[in-house]
């Protein structure tokens, strides 16, 4: 821990003088915020089970004078602080952990185990850093409440459930987020990053994260004895052909200038060596940025599945069933270009040019996109990255040529104090800039 706090001090020395005031307030809050972080980290909760986490956020906001509403969209929290005329700014943190057994070996590592709704017993871990998101959310709430003389407008802070299932934002919107509460003009958030050093800030104008579709394919055949394949229609062979042909969607049907991913993550069929089964099941994740590429991919998957079945002699009433899981769809995250560039320039003046960098888009998903997509396209939005890799670990990995743990890894252990302090200051500073006094 001493090394981590030394890292924060080193970063503070590079901070321009104009940023020192809020930066100093952040540092005063850090001991208390780290206690909250340790509690949240040791007690993670799965999607739509974030009752305890939501309670912590709600209690903190109430103490600060926010109007707090719980159970929005399931376990979501909405905290509103009205402070005179001006814009409405939304600040979001996601709350859910992952069904991952923590293997960081750190003090305070999660030992939580649960049985999921599907009946699977698993460990639970904040392997995506949502505990740092929630803690920074508390930090922002404290600083905004303590500095009401420096801004004017309405602050809407939301603790969002079920980001990992791509459902939480959709559920909060369906539960009246923009009708029961002030509708924002701006929406901002951050995500910790496992690819660059702690305390660095990354931004991506335009498309930043991908459309995410989950697709199931039920491949039907005609089962029988493995010794007499001529009397069957083997769904394993057919499903294998489908898997192979799907690879041509990206390589031959999508422009090389567009980004797309079709990954078959699950292939299940059969139960015994000498039995050809009646069916095989495939599960796919499909990634894209634009609506046009998404449509091409989804249409192509259905066409290839049917075409390969016809080629295999499958009768019409046994065609593959392709199901796009609509409840798990996450639209692409689009950072409003002019707004993003403006905020990036502002952050560079606060943190210095060397700490703020433009990054390429990634194919991960993030349902923060829903707060400014679909019917809400007039809302300007931005999600930034805050690096979480301890500097010494980053330097050592680079020197040795080894791969660092990624988000969702059981070994992911961000430099939490640096992530939280950086994100708290960045989000607070942006919110105040968007709601200037007078």
MARKE-680529 format. One record per residue (C-alpha): x, y, z. Coordinates in pm, whole numbers, plus 32768, in hexadecimal, padded with zeros to 4 digits. Example, Ala and Ser with C-alpha at 12.3 -4.5 7.8 and 13.67 -1.06 7.14 Angstrom:
% MARKE-680529
<atom <84CE 7E3E 830C>>
<atom <8557 7F96 82CA>>
//
This chain:
% MARKE-680529
<atom <8000 8000 8000>>
<atom <8120 80F0 8045>>
<atom <8195 80C9 7EDC>>
<atom <8038 8114 7E59>>
<atom <801A 8255 7F22>>
<atom <8176 82BD 7EAD>>
<atom <80EF 829B 7D4C>>
<atom <7FD8 8390 7D9A>>
<atom <80CD 848A 7E2A>>
<atom <81A5 8473 7CF3>>
<atom <8079 84B7 7C14>>
<atom <8014 85E2 7CE6>>
<atom <8169 867F 7CB0>>
<atom <8128 8689 7B37>>
<atom <7FD1 872B 7B60>>
<atom <7FA9 8892 7AE3>>
<atom <7F6C 8994 7BF4>>
<atom <7E03 89D1 7B83>>
<atom <7DAA 886C 7BDC>>
<atom <7E43 8869 7D36>>
<atom <7D0E 88D8 7DF6>>
<atom <7C26 87BA 7D90>>
<atom <7D4D 86CD 7D88>>
<atom <7D97 8725 7EF2>>
<atom <7C2E 86E7 7F55>>
<atom <7C3A 8594 7EAB>>
<atom <7D6D 8532 7F73>>
<atom <7CC2 8593 80BA>>
<atom <7BA6 84A6 8061>>
<atom <7C85 8383 7FFE>>
<atom <7CA6 82D0 8150>>
<atom <7B2B 82C5 8175>>
<atom <7AF7 826A 8006>>
<atom <7BF0 814D 8021>>
<atom <7B2B 80BD 8145>>
<atom <79F7 80BE 8067>>
<atom <7ABC 8022 7F4B>>
<atom <7B3F 7F07 8027>>
<atom <79DE 7EBF 80A0>>
<atom <7950 7EBA 7F3F>>
<atom <7A6E 7DE5 7EBE>>
<atom <7A49 7CE1 7FCE>>
<atom <78CF 7CD0 7FA1>>
<atom <7884 7CC4 7E2A>>
<atom <7728 7C77 7DA9>>
<atom <76B6 7BE9 7C5B>>
<atom <75D5 7C9C 7B62>>
<atom <7481 7D04 7BEF>>
<atom <74F4 7C8A 7D47>>
<atom <75A6 7DD0 7DA3>>
<atom <74CD 7E17 7ED3>>
<atom <75E8 7E54 7FC9>>
<atom <76B9 7F1F 7ED3>>
<atom <758D 7FF4 7E73>>
<atom <7546 802F 7FE3>>
<atom <76A5 80B6 801C>>
<atom <7687 81AD 7EFC>>
<atom <752A 8218 7F64>>
<atom <758F 8251 80CE>>
<atom <76BE 8320 806A>>
<atom <75EF 83FB 7F80>>
<atom <74DD 8433 8082>>
<atom <75DB 84AD 8181>>
<atom <764F 85AE 8082>>
<atom <74F3 863B 8045>>
<atom <749C 858C 7EFF>>
<atom <7335 8524 7EB6>>
<atom <7363 83AA 7E9F>>
<atom <7284 82A5 7DFC>>
<atom <72D8 8134 7E12>>
<atom <7266 8001 7D52>>
<atom <725D 80B3 7C02>>
<atom <726F 7FAB 7AF2>>
<atom <729E 7E9C 7BF7>>
<atom <73B7 7EFE 7CE2>>
<atom <7414 804C 7C48>>
<atom <744E 818D 7D0D>>
<atom <73FD 82EE 7C98>>
<atom <7480 8412 7D65>>
<atom <7422 8575 7CFE>>
<atom <74C3 86B6 7D7E>>
<atom <7420 87F7 7D03>>
<atom <74FA 892A 7D23>>
<atom <7456 8A48 7C6A>>
<atom <7424 8A85 7AF5>>
<atom <74FE 89DE 79F4>>
<atom <7539 889C 7934>>
<atom <74E3 873E 79AD>>
<atom <7616 865D 79C0>>
<atom <7602 84E5 79F5>>
<atom <7723 8429 7A9A>>
<atom <770B 82AF 7A94>>
<atom <77B7 818C 7B44>>
<atom <7769 801C 7B0D>>
<atom <7751 7F39 7C3C>>
<atom <7757 7DC8 7BDF>>
<atom <786D 7CCB 7C0E>>
<atom <78B9 7B93 7B43>>
<atom <789C 7A1A 7B83>>
<atom <7A17 79FC 7BA6>>
<atom <7AE3 7963 7CC2>>
<atom <7BDE 7A6D 7D29>>
<atom <7D49 79FA 7D14>>
<atom <7E05 7B3E 7D57>>
<atom <7E82 7AC2 7EA8>>
<atom <7E5A 7C21 7F34>>
<atom <7DDF 7C72 8094>>
<atom <7C6C 7CB2 8086>>
<atom <7C39 7BD9 7F53>>
<atom <7AD3 7B6D 7F1A>>
<atom <7A70 7A23 7FB7>>
<atom <7902 7A46 7F56>>
<atom <7859 7915 7EC3>>
<atom <76F6 7907 7E41>>
<atom <760F 7825 7D81>>
<atom <7598 78CD 7C44>>
<atom <7432 78CA 7BC6>>
<atom <74A3 77B8 7AD8>>
<atom <7505 76E0 7C03>>
<atom <767F 7702 7BD5>>
<atom <7756 7738 7D0B>>
<atom <7869 7834 7CCC>>
<atom <794E 792F 7D6B>>
<atom <7908 7AA0 7D31>>
<atom <7A0B 7BAC 7CEB>>
<atom <7A1E 7D13 7C78>>
<atom <7AF7 7C9E 7B56>>
<atom <7A90 7DC7 7A7F>>
<atom <7ADA 7ED3 7B7F>>
<atom <7977 7F44 7BC1>>
<atom <79D9 7F6B 7D2D>>
<atom <7AC2 8086 7CC3>>
<atom <79A3 811B 7BF8>>
<atom <78B8 811F 7D23>>
<atom <79C0 81AD 7E0C>>
<atom <7A13 82C7 7D1C>>
<atom <789B 8307 7CFE>>
<atom <7892 8344 7E75>>
<atom <79C2 8426 7E55>>
<atom <791D 84F5 7D44>>
<atom <77DC 8513 7E11>>
<atom <78A1 858F 7F3E>>
<atom <7968 8692 7E7C>>
<atom <783B 8715 7DBD>>
<atom <7770 8737 7EFE>>
<atom <788F 87E4 7FB1>>
<atom <78CC 88DB 7E94>>
<atom <7770 8951 7E3A>>
<atom <77F1 8AB6 7E2B>>
<atom <78C1 8A56 7CF9>>
<atom <77AE 89D1 7C14>>
<atom <7641 8A03 7BB5>>
<atom <7554 8903 7B21>>
<atom <74CE 87AA 7B72>>
<atom <75A7 867C 7BB5>>
<atom <750D 8524 7B7B>>
<atom <75E4 8409 7BFE>>
<atom <7580 82A4 7BB1>>
<atom <75F9 8159 7C3A>>
<atom <75A8 8069 7B21>>
<atom <756F 7EF3 7B47>>
<atom <75C0 7DD7 7A58>>
<atom <76B6 7E77 7968>>
<atom <775A 7D24 793B>>
<atom <7613 7C9A 78B4>>
<atom <75D7 7DC7 77D5>>
<atom <7484 7DF6 7879>>
<atom <74A5 7EF3 7993>>
<atom <7499 8035 78CA>>
<atom <7374 7FB3 77FC>>
<atom <72B5 7F58 7939>>
<atom <72F3 80AC 79DB>>
<atom <727E 8163 78A3>>
<atom <714A 8084 788E>>
<atom <7102 80D6 79FA>>
<atom <70EA 8248 79A8>>
<atom <724C 82CA 79DB>>
<atom <7210 83E8 78E8>>
<atom <70A5 842A 7948>>
<atom <70A9 8402 7AC3>>
<atom <71F1 84BF 7AEA>>
<atom <7294 85EA 7A3D>>
<atom <72FC 8594 78D9>>
<atom <746F 85DC 78A2>>
<atom <7514 86AE 7799>>
<atom <765F 8602 77E0>>
<atom <76B6 84A1 7854>>
<atom <7814 8449 78CF>>
<atom <78B7 8315 7965>>
<atom <7A04 8263 797E>>
<atom <7A88 8100 796B>>
<atom <7BCA 807F 79FF>>
<atom <7CC0 7FF5 78FF>>
<atom <7DAA 7ECB 7911>>
<atom <7E83 7F2F 77EA>>
<atom <7F43 8061 7860>>
<atom <7FD7 80F7 799F>>
<atom <7F07 816C 7AC5>>
<atom <7EAD 82DB 7ABF>>
<atom <7EB8 82FF 7945>>
<atom <7D74 836F 789E>>
<atom <7D01 82F2 7749>>
<atom <7BEE 836F 7663>>
<atom <7B61 830B 7511>>
<atom <7A92 83FC 743E>>
<atom <7975 8353 7381>>
<atom <7947 81DC 739A>>
<atom <79FF 8167 74D1>>
<atom <7962 8013 7520>>
<atom <78A2 7F1E 744B>>
<atom <7744 7EA2 740B>>
<atom <772D 7D57 74C6>>
<atom <763C 7C47 7455>>
<atom <7614 7AEC 74E8>>
<atom <759B 79EE 73E9>>
<atom <752B 7886 7424>>
<atom <751A 7787 730A>>
<atom <745C 7641 733C>>
<atom <74D9 7552 722F>>
<atom <73E7 7435 71F2>>
<atom <7445 72E3 7162>>
<atom <73D5 717A 716A>>
<atom <7480 70AC 7273>>
<atom <74E4 6F42 726E>>
<atom <75FA 6E44 72A2>>
<atom <775B 6EC0 726B>>
<atom <77AB 6D84 71A8>>
<atom <769F 6DCF 70A3>>
<atom <76C9 6F42 704E>>
<atom <7620 6F0F 6EFD>>
<atom <74D5 6EE6 6FB2>>
<atom <74F8 7036 7064>>
<atom <751A 71A8 7025>>
<atom <763E 7201 7103>>
<atom <7604 7352 71AF>>
<atom <776B 735E 7230>>
<atom <77F8 735A 70CF>>
<atom <76F4 7457 705F>>
<atom <7739 753C 7188>>
<atom <78AE 7522 713E>>
<atom <7870 7592 6FD9>>
<atom <77A3 76B6 705A>>
<atom <78BC 771D 7146>>
<atom <79B7 7716 7029>>
<atom <78DB 77D1 6F34>>
<atom <788D 78DF 7035>>
<atom <79F9 7949 7024>>
<atom <79C1 79C6 6EC0>>
<atom <78C8 7ACA 6F39>>
<atom <79D9 7BAB 6FBD>>
<atom <7AEA 7B4A 6EC7>>
<atom <7A1C 7B56 6D86>>
<atom <78D6 7C12 6DBF>>
<atom <793B 7D36 6E9D>>
<atom <7A1C 7E49 6E1A>>
<atom <7B7F 7E3A 6EA4>>
<atom <7B48 7FA3 6F0C>>
<atom <7A2C 7F40 6FF6>>
<atom <7A56 7E88 713F>>
<atom <799B 7D45 718A>>
<atom <79BF 7C0B 725C>>
<atom <7903 7AC0 724B>>
<atom <7978 79D2 735B>>
<atom <78E5 787E 73A8>>
<atom <7919 7863 751C>>
<atom <7856 7723 7561>>
<atom <781A 75E0 749F>>
<atom <774F 74D1 754F>>
<atom <76DE 7388 74B9>>
<atom <76C2 7219 750E>>
<atom <76E9 7148 7647>>
<atom <779B 7004 75E1>>
<atom <78AE 6F87 74FB>>
<atom <77D5 6EB3 7416>>
<atom <7697 6F81 7401>>
<atom <7659 708A 72F9>>
<atom <7576 7187 73AA>>
<atom <7439 722A 732A>>
<atom <74B9 738B 7359>>
<atom <75E0 746F 739F>>
<atom <75DD 75C8 743E>>
<atom <76C0 76EF 73F1>>
<atom <76E1 7835 74B1>>
<atom <7779 7964 7407>>
<atom <77E6 7ABF 7467>>
<atom <77CB 7BB7 7347>>
<atom <7874 7D0B 7352>>
<atom <785A 7E3B 7270>>
<atom <784D 7FB6 727F>>
<atom <7752 802D 717D>>
<atom <75E8 7FC0 7158>>
<atom <762B 7F65 6FEC>>
<atom <7745 7E72 703D>>
<atom <767A 7DDD 715A>>
<atom <7558 7D95 706E>>
<atom <7640 7CF2 6F6F>>
<atom <76D6 7C0F 7078>>
<atom <758A 7BA0 710D>>
<atom <74EC 7B67 6FB6>>
<atom <7622 7AAB 6F46>>
<atom <761D 79C3 7073>>
<atom <74B6 795D 702A>>
<atom <7500 7930 6EB7>>
<atom <7637 785A 6EF0>>
<atom <758A 777C 6FF0>>
<atom <746B 7735 6F02>>
<atom <754B 7712 6DD1>>
<atom <762D 7611 6E73>>
<atom <74FC 754E 6EE9>>
<atom <7471 7545 6D88>>
<atom <75C3 74D0 6D04>>
<atom <75C1 73B8 6E0A>>
<atom <746B 7341 6D99>>
<atom <73B0 73AB 6ED1>>
<atom <7237 73B6 6E8F>>
<atom <7181 7502 6E9D>>
<atom <70DC 74B3 6FE9>>
<atom <7231 7472 708A>>
<atom <72DC 75B9 7028>>
<atom <73C2 7658 712E>>
<atom <731E 7749 7220>>
<atom <73E1 788F 7243>>
<atom <7384 7964 7370>>
<atom <740E 7AC1 73B3>>
<atom <73F4 7AFE 752B>>
<atom <7353 7C56 7526>>
<atom <7360 7C80 769F>>
<atom <74DC 7C5F 769A>>
<atom <751C 7D54 757C>>
<atom <75F9 7E7C 75D0>>
<atom <7608 7F97 74D1>>
<atom <7757 802A 746E>>
<atom <77E1 813B 754E>>
<atom <7801 827F 7487>>
<atom <78BB 839B 752F>>
<atom <782F 84E2 74A5>>
<atom <7956 8558 73D3>>
<atom <795F 86D1 7414>>
<atom <7904 86A3 7582>>
<atom <7A0F 8597 75AF>>
<atom <7B1F 866A 7511>>
<atom <7AB9 8794 75E6>>
<atom <7AC6 86C8 7727>>
<atom <7C10 8627 76C0>>
<atom <7CAA 8780 7691>>
<atom <7C24 87E9 77E3>>
<atom <7CB3 86B4 788E>>
<atom <7E05 86F4 77EE>>
<atom <7E0E 884D 7888>>
<atom <7DC5 87B7 79DF>>
<atom <7E9A 867E 79D9>>
<atom <7F9F 86D5 78D5>>
<atom <7FC7 8664 776D>>
<atom <808B 852D 77CA>>
<atom <7F77 849B 78A6>>
<atom <7E59 84B9 77AA>>
<atom <7E69 83F6 7665>>
<atom <7D85 839D 7543>>
<atom <7D46 8227 7521>>
<atom <7CBE 8151 7404>>
<atom <7B63 80B8 742E>>
<atom <7B46 7F59 74BF>>
<atom <7A53 7E3B 747E>>
<atom <79E0 7E1F 75E6>>
<atom <787F 7E86 7643>>
<atom <77F4 7F83 7739>>
<atom <7683 7FCB 776D>>
<atom <76CB 8130 77DB>>
<atom <768D 8165 7667>>
<atom <7515 8144 769F>>
<atom <7506 828A 775F>>
<atom <7554 834B 7621>>
<atom <74EF 825F 7505>>
<atom <73A5 81FE 7467>>
<atom <729E 8302 74CB>>
<atom <739D 83CA 7596>>
<atom <748D 8434 7483>>
<atom <747C 85A3 74E3>>
<atom <7533 8557 762A>>
<atom <76AA 8596 7613>>
<atom <776B 8476 76AA>>
<atom <78CC 8411 7701>>
<atom <7967 82E8 77B0>>
<atom <7ADA 8305 77FE>>
<atom <7BD7 81FB 785D>>
<atom <7CAD 8219 7996>>
<atom <7DE0 813D 7997>>
<atom <7DF8 8046 7AB5>>
<atom <7F3F 7F85 7A8B>>
<atom <803A 7FD5 7BA0>>
<atom <815A 808B 7AF6>>
<atom <8266 7F9A 7B75>>
<atom <819F 7E6F 7AFB>>
<atom <8164 7F13 79A8>>
<atom <82D6 7F61 797E>>
<atom <833F 7E02 79E7>>
<atom <8249 7D5A 78FB>>
<atom <82BE 7E32 77DA>>
<atom <842A 7DE5 7822>>
<atom <83ED 7C6E 7845>>
<atom <82FD 7C57 771F>>
<atom <81E5 7BBA 77EB>>
<atom <8070 7BF2 77D6>>
<atom <7FBD 7CAB 78ED>>
<atom <7E73 7C2E 7980>>
<atom <7D49 7CB8 78C4>>
<atom <7BF9 7D30 793C>>
<atom <7B26 7C03 79A7>>
<atom <7C62 7B47 7A0B>>
<atom <7C66 7AA9 7B67>>
<atom <7DC0 7B4C 7B8C>>
<atom <7D54 7CB2 7B38>>
<atom <7DBC 7D94 7C5A>>
<atom <7DB2 7F05 7BFB>>
<atom <7E78 800B 7CB4>>
<atom <7D35 8070 7D5E>>
<atom <7DA6 81B0 7E10>>
<atom <7E2F 8244 7CCE>>
<atom <7D02 81DA 7BFE>>
<atom <7C0A 8262 7CFC>>
<atom <7CBB 83AD 7D38>>
<atom <7CF2 83EC 7BC4>>
<atom <7B8C 8393 7B63>>
<atom <7AF5 845B 7C83>>
<atom <7BB2 8592 7C21>>
<atom <7B77 8569 7AAA>>
<atom <7A00 8532 7AC7>>
<atom <79D6 8647 7BC8>>
<atom <7A9B 873D 7AF7>>
<atom <79D4 86E8 79BD>>
<atom <7887 8707 7A73>>
<atom <78E8 885C 7AFF>>
<atom <795B 88D4 79AB>>
<atom <780E 886D 7913>>
<atom <774D 8926 7A24>>
<atom <780C 8A6C 7A52>>
<atom <779B 8B62 7B59>>
<atom <76F4 8C8E 7AB8>>
//
